[in-house]
């Protein structure tokens, strides 16, 4: 670790997300480097719409608590704020409360007394509808204009907070900030911006550090240190043997970003077309000449999820050489047969359900787009049933069960028996969700769509 200027802001990022672990020794080095703030992300849309639809976390509560305890101890040792964005994966009000409950438990166990700011991002349908009617909700490509019916179908809607909202929580004197849905960069950029760092550097450095050590040669180590100043930023990984290089740092602009040079955030966009990446030594990279371009309208991205049905699944495994070689032919014939059986025995038309088979080891990821062929030893058969209600999905699963396990390739052979990994072979999956919003909403005041509350946690009995 290296010294820094008196005017810089040092941000310690323990990991790309809370819940996937980090290098403890590297974290200790980060705390010893006297950071000004500790920032970590808590969520993402990477794992699909289920978590937003249900308002729940993808990550284990036990693991979350264990790691959050370590970060609360690190915060106390460093004497600086600790900020987490997108609490509980999806960043709804419920998952902010979930993180608050965990924070309360840890504070009581550690005897800590802390000032906690909760920043909530959930959006009532009425608020978004008013903005829509006023022409203040705009689609992002390739989405269409939002209509009232689509909006009414959203079971959970959140707005992504930016640096301004995180900055307001920090300005309230919070020791810990528990934020609802935020942009991945907002928690990191907020304090440097507040303290006068170069705006382009603040947003660019935040983008590079958002996933922790993913911008280094040891991406699983987690811990990253970023120094921001009025000209640029310097990034350094803290795990033994990890290095940042101009290549590893610049390449991160490609991560989860359709344009490697432009990144949109609330209030403007980052342009790194002219950015310069220089290796200061074997571990550190210095970046300058990034640009922040403000926009006239302040907008926040909206994310929403809606329930679109209920699912059941079934699994079997083909190992017979003939069936493995002709798996596609077998599943096509099976699908035609089952469609007729479902119609005959359940009086369901094909538009009242869907039955999809995916052949694991053949084309389960890409389907018809698959261009490669191979010679698998076995083929997994995953059947996915979707219907308007769970009972129907389950009944279809039970109807097709014996045929998925015994359907013959030809009519003149004995019934085969395929392997199944568990009993029963079919499973209830519950509600199916899809993302239903890919829009931005204009705000007159960055805080008007967010709720900030500051409370004392720990109390008089804390140490």
Secondary structure, 3 states (H helix, E strand, C coil): CCCCCCCCEEEEECCCCCCCCCCHHHHHHHHHCCCCEEEEEEECCCCCCHHHHHCCCCCCHHHHHHHHHHHHHHHHHHCCEEEEEEEEECCCHHHHHHHHHHHHHHHHHHCCCEEEEEEECECCHHHHHHHHHCCCEEECCCCCCCCHHHHHCCCEEEECECHHHHHHHHHCCCCEEEECCECCCHHHHHHHHHCCCCHHHHHHHHHHHCCHHHHCCCCCCCCEEEEECCCEEEEEECCCCCCCCHHHHHHHHHCCCCCCCEEEECCEEEECCCCEEEECCCCEEEEECCEEEECCCEEEEEEEEEEEEEEEEEEEEECCHHHHHCHHHHHHHHHHHHHHHHHHHHCCCHHHEEEEEEEECCCCCCHHHCCCCCCCCCEEEEEEEEECCHHHHHHHHHHHHHHHHHCCCCCCCCCCCCECCCCCCEEEEEEEEEEEEEEEEEECCCCCCCEEEEEEECCCCCC
